[in-house]
Amino acid sequence: MILIIAEVADFDQFLKTFSTKGVKKREEHGCKGSWVFRDPDDPNRVWAVFDWQLEDYDKFLADPEIPAIAAELGVRGAPLMAAPVARFDS
């Protein structure tokens, strides 16, 4: 699992692109699913959780089409990846 935190210019535009072009591109790179959460304290901050292997995520980031998709998402600045510290089965 990968958790990304990002600031977006327009949440509705972000969600539209994330759920269309984003899905297709993530699937190409082995992503098995994603969840988007909107920060309750900041409507322009999103938390995205991905069912994804880190190696595949790195390949996704290296894809030459990603900068254009990120621009369409309206991401402000570089998204932050939260480092995992523990895993529990329940």
Biopython code that builds the backbone (N, CA, C, O; Angstrom):
import numpy as np
from Bio.PDB.StructureBuilder import StructureBuilder

atoms = [
    (1, "MET", "N", (0.843, -1.173, 0.000)),
    (1, "MET", "CA", (0.000, 0.000, 0.000)),
    (1, "MET", "C", (0.893, 1.243, 0.000)),
    (1, "MET", "O", (1.945, 1.284, 0.638)),
    (2, "ILE", "N", (0.441, 2.230, -0.724)),
    (2, "ILE", "CA", (1.163, 3.496, -0.814)),
    (2, "ILE", "C", (0.177, 4.612, -0.482)),
    (2, "ILE", "O", (-0.945, 4.623, -0.990)),
    (3, "LEU", "N", (0.591, 5.547, 0.366)),
    (3, "LEU", "CA", (-0.232, 6.701, 0.722)),
    (3, "LEU", "C", (0.446, 7.954, 0.196)),
    (3, "LEU", "O", (1.602, 8.234, 0.515)),
    (4, "ILE", "N", (-0.297, 8.710, -0.622)),
    (4, "ILE", "CA", (0.197, 9.958, -1.190)),
    (4, "ILE", "C", (-0.699, 11.097, -0.706)),
    (4, "ILE", "O", (-1.924, 10.970, -0.691)),
    (5, "ILE", "N", (-0.085, 12.202, -0.315)),
    (5, "ILE", "CA", (-0.816, 13.394, 0.105)),
    (5, "ILE", "C", (-0.467, 14.497, -0.882)),
    (5, "ILE", "O", (0.706, 14.740, -1.164)),
    (6, "ALA", "N", (-1.503, 15.170, -1.410)),
    (6, "ALA", "CA", (-1.258, 16.203, -2.421)),
    (6, "ALA", "C", (-2.216, 17.369, -2.246)),
    (6, "ALA", "O", (-3.331, 17.218, -1.748)),
    (7, "GLU", "N", (-1.752, 18.527, -2.669)),
    (7, "GLU", "CA", (-2.585, 19.730, -2.748)),
    (7, "GLU", "C", (-3.073, 19.838, -4.191)),
    (7, "GLU", "O", (-2.291, 19.661, -5.125)),
    (8, "VAL", "N", (-4.354, 20.126, -4.376)),
    (8, "VAL", "CA", (-4.912, 20.248, -5.724)),
    (8, "VAL", "C", (-5.588, 21.604, -5.892)),
    (8, "VAL", "O", (-6.100, 22.181, -4.932)),
    (9, "ALA", "N", (-5.582, 22.098, -7.116)),
    (9, "ALA", "CA", (-6.187, 23.399, -7.403)),
    (9, "ALA", "C", (-7.710, 23.334, -7.373)),
    (9, "ALA", "O", (-8.362, 24.255, -6.882)),
    (10, "ASP", "N", (-8.278, 22.246, -7.899)),
    (10, "ASP", "CA", (-9.732, 22.097, -8.015)),
    (10, "ASP", "C", (-10.062, 20.630, -7.773)),
    (10, "ASP", "O", (-9.727, 19.773, -8.591)),
    (11, "PHE", "N", (-10.712, 20.339, -6.658)),
    (11, "PHE", "CA", (-10.979, 18.951, -6.294)),
    (11, "PHE", "C", (-11.795, 18.220, -7.351)),
    (11, "PHE", "O", (-11.489, 17.072, -7.675)),
    (12, "ASP", "N", (-12.824, 18.857, -7.891)),
    (12, "ASP", "CA", (-13.671, 18.191, -8.880)),
    (12, "ASP", "C", (-12.880, 17.818, -10.135)),
    (12, "ASP", "O", (-13.049, 16.725, -10.674)),
    (13, "GLN", "N", (-12.018, 18.724, -10.598)),
    (13, "GLN", "CA", (-11.176, 18.430, -11.758)),
    (13, "GLN", "C", (-10.207, 17.298, -11.428)),
    (13, "GLN", "O", (-9.993, 16.399, -12.241)),
    (14, "PHE", "N", (-9.627, 17.348, -10.239)),
    (14, "PHE", "CA", (-8.729, 16.281, -9.806)),
    (14, "PHE", "C", (-9.434, 14.926, -9.876)),
    (14, "PHE", "O", (-8.913, 13.980, -10.467)),
    (15, "LEU", "N", (-10.613, 14.839, -9.275)),
    (15, "LEU", "CA", (-11.333, 13.570, -9.212)),
    (15, "LEU", "C", (-11.729, 13.083, -10.604)),
    (15, "LEU", "O", (-11.682, 11.884, -10.879)),
    (16, "LYS", "N", (-12.119, 14.007, -11.482)),
    (16, "LYS", "CA", (-12.486, 13.631, -12.851)),
    (16, "LYS", "C", (-11.298, 12.983, -13.572)),
    (16, "LYS", "O", (-11.452, 11.928, -14.188)),
    (17, "THR", "N", (-10.148, 13.590, -13.502)),
    (17, "THR", "CA", (-8.961, 13.054, -14.181)),
    (17, "THR", "C", (-8.440, 11.807, -13.472)),
    (17, "THR", "O", (-8.047, 10.844, -14.130)),
    (18, "PHE", "N", (-8.433, 11.813, -12.148)),
    (18, "PHE", "CA", (-7.953, 10.671, -11.365)),
    (18, "PHE", "C", (-8.757, 9.419, -11.696)),
    (18, "PHE", "O", (-8.205, 8.321, -11.762)),
    (19, "SER", "N", (-10.072, 9.587, -11.905)),
    (19, "SER", "CA", (-10.958, 8.442, -12.117)),
    (19, "SER", "C", (-11.066, 8.014, -13.582)),
    (19, "SER", "O", (-11.759, 7.043, -13.884)),
    (20, "THR", "N", (-10.404, 8.710, -14.483)),
    (20, "THR", "CA", (-10.450, 8.332, -15.900)),
    (20, "THR", "C", (-9.033, 8.068, -16.411)),
    (20, "THR", "O", (-8.576, 6.925, -16.412)),
    (21, "LYS", "N", (-8.352, 9.098, -16.837)),
    (21, "LYS", "CA", (-6.980, 8.935, -17.350)),
    (21, "LYS", "C", (-6.062, 8.320, -16.306)),
    (21, "LYS", "O", (-5.204, 7.497, -16.627)),
    (22, "GLY", "N", (-6.246, 8.719, -15.066)),
    (22, "GLY", "CA", (-5.404, 8.195, -13.993)),
    (22, "GLY", "C", (-5.570, 6.696, -13.811)),
    (22, "GLY", "O", (-4.585, 5.977, -13.648)),
    (23, "VAL", "N", (-6.814, 6.216, -13.836)),
    (23, "VAL", "CA", (-7.071, 4.783, -13.674)),
    (23, "VAL", "C", (-6.365, 3.991, -14.769)),
    (23, "VAL", "O", (-5.683, 3.005, -14.490)),
    (24, "LYS", "N", (-6.529, 4.421, -15.994)),
    (24, "LYS", "CA", (-5.915, 3.697, -17.110)),
    (24, "LYS", "C", (-4.398, 3.628, -16.971)),
    (24, "LYS", "O", (-3.799, 2.569, -17.160)),
    (25, "LYS", "N", (-3.783, 4.751, -16.642)),
    (25, "LYS", "CA", (-2.327, 4.787, -16.543)),
    (25, "LYS", "C", (-1.851, 3.971, -15.336)),
    (25, "LYS", "O", (-0.841, 3.273, -15.430)),
    (26, "ARG", "N", (-2.562, 4.047, -14.205)),
    (26, "ARG", "CA", (-2.163, 3.255, -13.038)),
    (26, "ARG", "C", (-2.279, 1.765, -13.318)),
    (26, "ARG", "O", (-1.415, 0.987, -12.915)),
    (27, "GLU", "N", (-3.344, 1.362, -14.008)),
    (27, "GLU", "CA", (-3.512, -0.052, -14.362)),
    (27, "GLU", "C", (-2.370, -0.546, -15.236)),
    (27, "GLU", "O", (-1.906, -1.675, -15.075)),
    (28, "GLU", "N", (-1.916, 0.287, -16.157)),
    (28, "GLU", "CA", (-0.782, -0.081, -17.020)),
    (28, "GLU", "C", (0.455, -0.417, -16.204)),
    (28, "GLU", "O", (1.307, -1.191, -16.641)),
    (29, "HIS", "N", (0.548, 0.165, -15.027)),
    (29, "HIS", "CA", (1.727, -0.015, -14.185)),
    (29, "HIS", "C", (1.445, -0.879, -12.951)),
    (29, "HIS", "O", (2.162, -0.789, -11.954)),
    (30, "GLY", "N", (0.415, -1.706, -13.016)),
    (30, "GLY", "CA", (0.194, -2.720, -11.993)),
    (30, "GLY", "C", (-0.569, -2.315, -10.751)),
    (30, "GLY", "O", (-0.628, -3.090, -9.796)),
    (31, "CYS", "N", (-1.153, -1.135, -10.727)),
    (31, "CYS", "CA", (-1.940, -0.728, -9.567)),
    (31, "CYS", "C", (-3.216, -1.570, -9.510)),
    (31, "CYS", "O", (-3.891, -1.748, -10.524)),
    (32, "LYS", "N", (-3.543, -2.085, -8.327)),
    (32, "LYS", "CA", (-4.710, -2.956, -8.166)),
    (32, "LYS", "C", (-5.938, -2.231, -7.626)),
    (32, "LYS", "O", (-7.009, -2.827, -7.509)),
    (33, "GLY", "N", (-5.791, -0.959, -7.298)),
    (33, "GLY", "CA", (-6.926, -0.202, -6.790)),
    (33, "GLY", "C", (-6.458, 1.039, -6.061)),
    (33, "GLY", "O", (-5.284, 1.169, -5.712)),
    (34, "SER", "N", (-7.394, 1.954, -5.835)),
    (34, "SER", "CA", (-7.050, 3.183, -5.129)),
    (34, "SER", "C", (-8.273, 3.737, -4.410)),
    (34, "SER", "O", (-9.415, 3.459, -4.774)),
    (35, "TRP", "N", (-8.003, 4.516, -3.395)),
    (35, "TRP", "CA", (-9.022, 5.194, -2.619)),
    (35, "TRP", "C", (-8.590, 6.636, -2.473)),
    (35, "TRP", "O", (-7.413, 6.912, -2.242)),
    (36, "VAL", "N", (-9.527, 7.558, -2.606)),
    (36, "VAL", "CA", (-9.228, 8.980, -2.440)),
    (36, "VAL", "C", (-10.014, 9.490, -1.234)),
    (36, "VAL", "O", (-11.208, 9.227, -1.092)),
    (37, "PHE", "N", (-9.319, 10.219, -0.380)),
    (37, "PHE", "CA", (-9.937, 10.850, 0.778)),
    (37, "PHE", "C", (-9.679, 12.343, 0.682)),
    (37, "PHE", "O", (-8.606, 12.775, 0.262)),
    (38, "ARG", "N", (-10.660, 13.114, 1.069)),
    (38, "ARG", "CA", (-10.504, 14.566, 1.098)),
    (38, "ARG", "C", (-10.209, 14.978, 2.532)),
    (38, "ARG", "O", (-10.932, 14.592, 3.451)),
    (39, "ASP", "N", (-9.176, 15.741, 2.726)),
    (39, "ASP", "CA", (-8.771, 16.178, 4.059)),
    (39, "ASP", "C", (-9.909, 16.998, 4.680)),
    (39, "ASP", "O", (-10.382, 17.950, 4.061)),
    (40, "PRO", "N", (-10.354, 16.646, 5.887)),
    (40, "PRO", "CA", (-11.466, 17.390, 6.488)),
    (40, "PRO", "C", (-11.104, 18.814, 6.889)),
    (40, "PRO", "O", (-11.993, 19.637, 7.106)),
    (41, "ASP", "N", (-9.808, 19.118, 6.992)),
    (41, "ASP", "CA", (-9.386, 20.460, 7.385)),
    (41, "ASP", "C", (-8.972, 21.338, 6.212)),
    (41, "ASP", "O", (-8.762, 22.540, 6.378)),
    (42, "ASP", "N", (-8.853, 20.741, 5.021)),
    (42, "ASP", "CA", (-8.409, 21.495, 3.841)),
    (42, "ASP", "C", (-9.032, 20.868, 2.597)),
    (42, "ASP", "O", (-8.602, 19.796, 2.173)),
    (43, "PRO", "N", (-10.036, 21.513, 2.004)),
    (43, "PRO", "CA", (-10.737, 20.929, 0.859)),
    (43, "PRO", "C", (-9.866, 20.759, -0.390)),
    (43, "PRO", "O", (-10.271, 20.081, -1.334)),
    (44, "ASN", "N", (-8.681, 21.364, -0.405)),
    (44, "ASN", "CA", (-7.774, 21.216, -1.552)),
    (44, "ASN", "C", (-6.651, 20.223, -1.281)),
    (44, "ASN", "O", (-5.718, 20.113, -2.077)),
    (45, "ARG", "N", (-6.732, 19.500, -0.168)),
    (45, "ARG", "CA", (-5.734, 18.463, 0.129)),
    (45, "ARG", "C", (-6.417, 17.105, 0.008)),
    (45, "ARG", "O", (-7.484, 16.872, 0.576)),
    (46, "VAL", "N", (-5.775, 16.216, -0.746)),
    (46, "VAL", "CA", (-6.303, 14.868, -0.912)),
    (46, "VAL", "C", (-5.294, 13.847, -0.393)),
    (46, "VAL", "O", (-4.082, 14.062, -0.412)),
    (47, "TRP", "N", (-5.834, 12.755, 0.061)),
    (47, "TRP", "CA", (-5.044, 11.616, 0.506)),
    (47, "TRP", "C", (-5.444, 10.471, -0.421)),
    (47, "TRP", "O", (-6.621, 10.117, -0.494)),
    (48, "ALA", "N", (-4.496, 9.903, -1.114)),
    (48, "ALA", "CA", (-4.781, 8.790, -2.017)),
    (48, "ALA", "C", (-4.014, 7.561, -1.535)),
    (48, "ALA", "O", (-2.807, 7.613, -1.299)),
    (49, "VAL", "N", (-4.738, 6.467, -1.397)),
    (49, "VAL", "CA", (-4.149, 5.203, -0.968)),
    (49, "VAL", "C", (-4.209, 4.257, -2.161)),
    (49, "VAL", "O", (-5.255, 4.089, -2.787)),
    (50, "PHE", "N", (-3.079, 3.649, -2.459)),
    (50, "PHE", "CA", (-2.972, 2.771, -3.623)),
    (50, "PHE", "C", (-2.581, 1.361, -3.206)),
    (50, "PHE", "O", (-1.707, 1.176, -2.359)),
    (51, "ASP", "N", (-3.222, 0.380, -3.797)),
    (51, "ASP", "CA", (-2.821, -1.019, -3.660)),
    (51, "ASP", "C", (-1.814, -1.265, -4.782)),
    (51, "ASP", "O", (-2.183, -1.625, -5.900)),
    (52, "TRP", "N", (-0.526, -1.061, -4.458)),
    (52, "TRP", "CA", (0.497, -0.988, -5.483)),
    (52, "TRP", "C", (1.839, -1.394, -4.898)),
    (52, "TRP", "O", (2.155, -1.057, -3.757)),
    (53, "GLN", "N", (2.611, -2.105, -5.666)),
    (53, "GLN", "CA", (3.982, -2.428, -5.267)),
    (53, "GLN", "C", (4.859, -1.204, -5.547)),
    (53, "GLN", "O", (4.685, -0.526, -6.559)),
    (54, "LEU", "N", (5.784, -0.935, -4.659)),
    (54, "LEU", "CA", (6.629, 0.247, -4.783)),
    (54, "LEU", "C", (7.415, 0.254, -6.095)),
    (54, "LEU", "O", (7.590, 1.310, -6.702)),
    (55, "GLU", "N", (7.895, -0.921, -6.540)),
    (55, "GLU", "CA", (8.655, -0.982, -7.803)),
    (55, "GLU", "C", (7.788, -0.530, -8.980)),
    (55, "GLU", "O", (8.252, 0.186, -9.868)),
    (56, "ASP", "N", (6.518, -0.961, -8.975)),
    (56, "ASP", "CA", (5.607, -0.577, -10.060)),
    (56, "ASP", "C", (5.261, 0.904, -9.986)),
    (56, "ASP", "O", (5.107, 1.561, -11.016)),
    (57, "TYR", "N", (5.139, 1.432, -8.768)),
    (57, "TYR", "CA", (4.872, 2.855, -8.594)),
    (57, "TYR", "C", (6.037, 3.683, -9.136)),
    (57, "TYR", "O", (5.827, 4.714, -9.776)),
    (58, "ASP", "N", (7.245, 3.237, -8.883)),
    (58, "ASP", "CA", (8.424, 3.944, -9.399)),
    (58, "ASP", "C", (8.429, 3.954, -10.927)),
    (58, "ASP", "O", (8.804, 4.957, -11.534)),
    (59, "LYS", "N", (8.019, 2.855, -11.552)),
    (59, "LYS", "CA", (7.936, 2.792, -13.020)),
    (59, "LYS", "C", (6.846, 3.740, -13.528)),
    (59, "LYS", "O", (7.003, 4.383, -14.566)),
    (60, "PHE", "N", (5.750, 3.814, -12.789)),
    (60, "PHE", "CA", (4.663, 4.736, -13.121)),
    (60, "PHE", "C", (5.181, 6.176, -13.125)),
    (60, "PHE", "O", (4.911, 6.936, -14.054)),
    (61, "LEU", "N", (5.924, 6.542, -12.085)),
    (61, "LEU", "CA", (6.452, 7.904, -12.000)),
    (61, "LEU", "C", (7.406, 8.224, -13.146)),
    (61, "LEU", "O", (7.511, 9.378, -13.563)),
    (62, "ALA", "N", (8.097, 7.213, -13.655)),
    (62, "ALA", "CA", (9.050, 7.416, -14.755)),
    (62, "ALA", "C", (8.371, 7.455, -16.125)),
    (62, "ALA", "O", (9.023, 7.766, -17.121)),
    (63, "ASP", "N", (7.087, 7.150, -16.192)),
    (63, "ASP", "CA", (6.361, 7.148, -17.465)),
    (63, "ASP", "C", (6.330, 8.577, -18.020)),
    (63, "ASP", "O", (5.965, 9.502, -17.295)),
    (64, "PRO", "N", (6.704, 8.776, -19.284)),
    (64, "PRO", "CA", (6.754, 10.131, -19.847)),
    (64, "PRO", "C", (5.399, 10.823, -19.959)),
    (64, "PRO", "O", (5.355, 12.037, -20.157)),
    (65, "GLU", "N", (4.294, 10.090, -19.838)),
    (65, "GLU", "CA", (2.968, 10.709, -19.906)),
    (65, "GLU", "C", (2.505, 11.274, -18.561)),
    (65, "GLU", "O", (1.524, 12.015, -18.509)),
    (66, "ILE", "N", (3.193, 10.935, -17.486)),
    (66, "ILE", "CA", (2.748, 11.337, -16.148)),
    (66, "ILE", "C", (2.759, 12.852, -15.925)),
    (66, "ILE", "O", (1.814, 13.356, -15.318)),
    (67, "PRO", "N", (3.763, 13.610, -16.374)),
    (67, "PRO", "CA", (3.708, 15.060, -16.139)),
    (67, "PRO", "C", (2.450, 15.726, -16.716)),
    (67, "PRO", "O", (1.882, 16.616, -16.084)),
    (68, "ALA", "N", (2.019, 15.310, -17.889)),
    (68, "ALA", "CA", (0.810, 15.901, -18.483)),
    (68, "ALA", "C", (-0.434, 15.521, -17.681)),
    (68, "ALA", "O", (-1.320, 16.352, -17.483)),
    (69, "ILE", "N", (-0.505, 14.283, -17.223)),
    (69, "ILE", "CA", (-1.647, 13.850, -16.414)),
    (69, "ILE", "C", (-1.646, 14.592, -15.080)),
    (69, "ILE", "O", (-2.702, 15.014, -14.609)),
    (70, "ALA", "N", (-0.477, 14.755, -14.469)),
    (70, "ALA", "CA", (-0.376, 15.484, -13.201)),
    (70, "ALA", "C", (-0.830, 16.933, -13.377)),
    (70, "ALA", "O", (-1.494, 17.491, -12.503)),
    (71, "ALA", "N", (-0.472, 17.534, -14.501)),
    (71, "ALA", "CA", (-0.913, 18.908, -14.772)),
    (71, "ALA", "C", (-2.427, 18.970, -14.885)),
    (71, "ALA", "O", (-3.050, 19.904, -14.379)),
    (72, "GLU", "N", (-3.026, 17.980, -15.545)),
    (72, "GLU", "CA", (-4.484, 17.943, -15.682)),
    (72, "GLU", "C", (-5.161, 17.681, -14.335)),
    (72, "GLU", "O", (-6.272, 18.150, -14.091)),
    (73, "LEU", "N", (-4.486, 16.930, -13.465)),
    (73, "LEU", "CA", (-5.009, 16.698, -12.119)),
    (73, "LEU", "C", (-5.049, 17.992, -11.309)),
    (73, "LEU", "O", (-5.836, 18.116, -10.371)),
    (74, "GLY", "N", (-4.204, 18.949, -11.670)),
    (74, "GLY", "CA", (-4.131, 20.209, -10.940)),
    (74, "GLY", "C", (-3.364, 20.090, -9.640)),
    (74, "GLY", "O", (-3.624, 20.824, -8.687)),
    (75, "VAL", "N", (-2.412, 19.160, -9.600)),
    (75, "VAL", "CA", (-1.600, 18.985, -8.390)),
    (75, "VAL", "C", (-0.674, 20.176, -8.220)),
    (75, "VAL", "O", (0.029, 20.568, -9.151)),
    (76, "ARG", "N", (-0.679, 20.747, -7.029)),
    (76, "ARG", "CA", (0.187, 21.885, -6.700)),
    (76, "ARG", "C", (1.422, 21.369, -5.978)),
    (76, "ARG", "O", (1.312, 20.768, -4.909)),
    (77, "GLY", "N", (2.572, 21.594, -6.544)),
    (77, "GLY", "CA", (3.797, 21.133, -5.903)),
    (77, "GLY", "C", (3.952, 19.629, -6.004)),
    (77, "GLY", "O", (3.170, 18.943, -6.663)),
    (78, "ALA", "N", (4.965, 19.141, -5.343)),
    (78, "ALA", "CA", (5.247, 17.706, -5.373)),
    (78, "ALA", "C", (4.401, 16.985, -4.319)),
    (78, "ALA", "O", (4.393, 17.382, -3.154)),
    (79, "PRO", "N", (3.695, 15.933, -4.722)),
    (79, "PRO", "CA", (2.959, 15.134, -3.734)),
    (79, "PRO", "C", (3.936, 14.499, -2.740)),
    (79, "PRO", "O", (5.099, 14.255, -3.062)),
    (80, "LEU", "N", (3.450, 14.243, -1.547)),
    (80, "LEU", "CA", (4.263, 13.619, -0.505)),
    (80, "LEU", "C", (3.843, 12.172, -0.319)),
    (80, "LEU", "O", (2.652, 11.860, -0.303)),
    (81, "MET", "N", (4.829, 11.287, -0.177)),
    (81, "MET", "CA", (4.536, 9.899, 0.117)),
    (81, "MET", "C", (4.775, 9.682, 1.610)),
    (81, "MET", "O", (5.842, 10.001, 2.134)),
    (82, "ALA", "N", (3.768, 9.135, 2.281)),
    (82, "ALA", "CA", (3.920, 8.805, 3.697)),
    (82, "ALA", "C", (4.661, 7.483, 3.805)),
    (82, "ALA", "O", (4.303, 6.509, 3.142)),
    (83, "ALA", "N", (5.679, 7.446, 4.626)),
    (83, "ALA", "CA", (6.469, 6.234, 4.795)),
    (83, "ALA", "C", (5.731, 5.244, 5.702)),
    (83, "ALA", "O", (5.278, 5.611, 6.786)),
    (84, "PRO", "N", (5.615, 4.010, 5.263)),
    (84, "PRO", "CA", (4.978, 3.004, 6.120)),
    (84, "PRO", "C", (5.879, 2.673, 7.308)),
    (84, "PRO", "O", (7.100, 2.594, 7.166)),
    (85, "VAL", "N", (5.282, 2.485, 8.456)),
    (85, "VAL", "CA", (6.083, 2.164, 9.638)),
    (85, "VAL", "C", (5.741, 0.800, 10.233)),
    (85, "VAL", "O", (6.533, 0.238, 10.990)),
    (86, "ALA", "N", (4.569, 0.267, 9.897)),
    (86, "ALA", "CA", (4.175, -1.050, 10.422)),
    (86, "ALA", "C", (3.025, -1.594, 9.601)),
    (86, "ALA", "O", (2.277, -0.840, 8.978)),
    (87, "ARG", "N", (2.889, -2.930, 9.605)),
    (87, "ARG", "CA", (1.769, -3.595, 8.937)),
    (87, "ARG", "C", (1.193, -4.609, 9.897)),
    (87, "ARG", "O", (1.929, -5.343, 10.557)),
    (88, "PHE", "N", (-0.141, -4.649, 9.975)),
    (88, "PHE", "CA", (-0.838, -5.593, 10.826)),
    (88, "PHE", "C", (-1.925, -6.276, 10.007)),
    (88, "PHE", "O", (-2.524, -5.651, 9.131)),
    (89, "ASP", "N", (-2.184, -7.533, 10.278)),
    (89, "ASP", "CA", (-3.191, -8.277, 9.519)),
    (89, "ASP", "C", (-4.620, -7.951, 9.932)),
    (89, "ASP", "O", (-5.555, -8.225, 9.180)),
    (90, "SER", "N", (-4.800, -7.378, 11.101)),
    (90, "SER", "CA", (-6.149, -6.974, 11.504)),
    (90, "SER", "C", (-6.079, -5.849, 12.498)),
    (90, "SER", "O", (-7.114, -5.368, 12.959)),
]
sb = StructureBuilder()
sb.init_structure("model")
sb.init_model(0)
sb.init_chain("A")
sb.init_seg("    ")
for serial, (resi, resn, name, xyz) in enumerate(atoms, 1):
    if name == "N":
        sb.init_residue(resn, " ", resi, " ")
    sb.init_atom(name, np.array(xyz, "f"), 0.0, 1.0, " ", f" {name:<3s}", serial, name[0])
structure = sb.get_structure()
